[in-house]
Amino acid sequence: MQFRIFLQKLNRTISIFILSIINAVLIVVSKIFSFAVDAIVVILGLVFILSSVSANPATIFTQWLYYLSDPLILPFKGIFQPVTVGGWFILDFGVLFALVIYALVGFGIKRVFFSLNKSVSESLTAVKLHVF
């Protein structure tokens, strides 16, 4: 009888340990993913603004931003043609479209991480309270 109680406590302890690790990993991965999506959105926003006001592409900062954003924009190149307004104001809707798509996909994946984390946290609480 005592051996059975020992096994139940061991099982509960192992379950708490594993669920705690899964919870911690989910939190870290979701934070890294959130940072990456936020960085992509900021980079694409800056590229849209700089290209809209015809920023000098010879400066180091704009070259660096265009270098970072080129692989991100590549799948969306050619969907929309840039529109010139007033002779110097260029609206590149391909960049804006890429920004919106990355933001929406990122938001959706963030929600998945949130749901997974909530589910694991609820399971962890249930195990700690010994409610099944």
C-alpha positions as CSV (number, residue, x, y, z in Angstrom):
1,M,0.0,0.0,0.0
2,Q,2.8,2.5,0.9
3,F,4.6,1.6,-2.3
4,R,1.5,2.5,-4.3
5,I,1.3,5.9,-2.5
6,F,5.0,6.4,-3.2
7,L,4.5,5.7,-6.9
8,Q,1.5,8.1,-7.1
9,K,3.6,10.8,-5.4
10,L,6.5,10.1,-7.8
11,N,4.2,10.2,-10.8
12,R,2.7,13.5,-9.6
13,T,6.2,15.0,-9.0
14,I,7.4,13.9,-12.5
15,S,4.3,15.3,-14.1
16,I,4.8,18.6,-12.4
17,F,8.4,18.7,-13.4
18,I,7.7,17.8,-17.1
19,L,4.8,20.3,-17.3
20,S,6.9,23.0,-15.7
21,I,9.6,22.5,-18.3
22,I,7.1,22.5,-21.2
23,N,5.6,25.7,-19.8
24,A,9.0,27.4,-19.5
25,V,10.0,26.3,-23.0
26,L,6.7,27.6,-24.4
27,I,7.2,31.0,-22.7
28,V,10.7,31.4,-24.0
29,V,9.9,30.3,-27.5
30,S,6.8,32.6,-27.6
31,K,8.9,35.6,-26.4
32,I,11.6,34.9,-29.0
33,F,9.0,34.6,-31.7
34,S,7.2,37.7,-30.6
35,F,10.5,39.7,-30.7
36,A,11.2,38.4,-34.2
37,V,7.8,39.3,-35.5
38,D,8.0,42.7,-33.9
39,A,11.4,43.3,-35.4
40,I,10.2,42.3,-38.8
41,V,7.2,44.6,-38.6
42,V,9.4,47.5,-37.4
43,I,11.9,46.9,-40.2
44,L,9.2,46.8,-42.9
45,G,7.5,49.9,-41.5
46,L,10.8,51.8,-41.6
47,V,11.4,50.6,-45.2
48,F,7.9,51.7,-46.2
49,I,8.4,55.1,-44.6
50,L,11.9,55.6,-46.1
51,S,10.9,54.4,-49.5
52,S,7.7,56.6,-49.4
53,V,9.7,59.8,-48.8
54,S,12.4,58.8,-51.3
55,A,15.2,58.4,-48.7
56,N,18.7,58.4,-50.1
57,P,19.5,54.8,-50.7
58,A,23.3,55.5,-50.6
59,T,23.3,56.1,-46.8
60,I,24.5,53.3,-44.6
61,F,21.3,53.1,-42.6
62,T,19.0,52.8,-45.6
63,Q,21.3,50.3,-47.2
64,W,21.3,48.2,-44.0
65,L,17.4,48.4,-43.8
66,Y,17.0,47.4,-47.4
67,Y,19.5,44.6,-46.9
68,L,17.5,43.3,-43.9
69,S,14.2,43.7,-45.6
70,D,15.0,42.3,-49.1
71,P,14.5,38.6,-48.1
72,L,11.3,39.5,-46.3
73,I,9.8,41.5,-49.2
74,L,10.9,39.1,-51.9
75,P,7.8,36.9,-51.8
76,F,5.6,39.9,-52.2
77,K,7.6,41.7,-55.0
78,G,5.5,42.5,-58.1
79,I,2.1,42.0,-56.5
80,F,1.6,45.8,-56.5
81,Q,3.4,48.3,-58.6
82,P,4.8,51.3,-56.7
83,V,2.7,54.4,-57.1
84,T,4.4,57.9,-57.4
85,V,2.5,60.8,-55.9
86,G,3.6,64.3,-56.5
87,G,6.8,63.3,-58.3
88,W,8.8,62.4,-55.2
89,F,6.4,60.5,-52.8
90,I,6.5,56.7,-53.7
91,L,4.0,54.3,-52.2
92,D,5.2,50.8,-52.4
93,F,2.2,48.8,-51.5
94,G,4.1,45.5,-51.8
95,V,6.1,46.4,-48.7
96,L,2.9,47.5,-46.9
97,F,1.2,44.2,-47.9
98,A,4.2,42.2,-46.6
99,L,4.1,44.2,-43.4
100,V,0.3,43.4,-42.9
101,I,0.8,39.7,-43.8
102,Y,3.7,39.2,-41.4
103,A,1.8,41.0,-38.7
104,L,-1.3,38.9,-39.2
105,V,0.5,35.6,-39.4
106,G,2.6,36.6,-36.4
107,F,-0.5,37.5,-34.4
108,G,-2.1,34.1,-35.3
109,I,1.0,32.1,-34.2
110,K,1.3,34.2,-31.0
111,R,-2.4,33.2,-30.2
112,V,-1.5,29.6,-30.8
113,F,1.5,29.9,-28.3
114,F,-0.9,31.7,-25.9
115,S,-3.4,28.9,-26.1
116,L,-0.8,26.2,-25.7
117,N,0.7,28.0,-22.7
118,K,-2.7,28.4,-21.1
119,S,-3.5,24.7,-21.6
120,V,-0.2,23.6,-20.1
121,S,-0.6,26.0,-17.2
122,E,-4.1,24.7,-16.5
123,S,-2.8,21.1,-16.6
124,L,0.0,22.0,-14.3
125,T,-2.4,23.6,-11.8
126,A,-4.7,20.5,-12.0
127,V,-1.7,18.2,-11.3
128,K,-0.6,20.4,-8.4
129,L,-4.1,20.4,-7.0
130,H,-4.4,16.7,-7.8
131,V,-7.6,17.3,-9.8
132,F,-8.1,15.1,-12.8
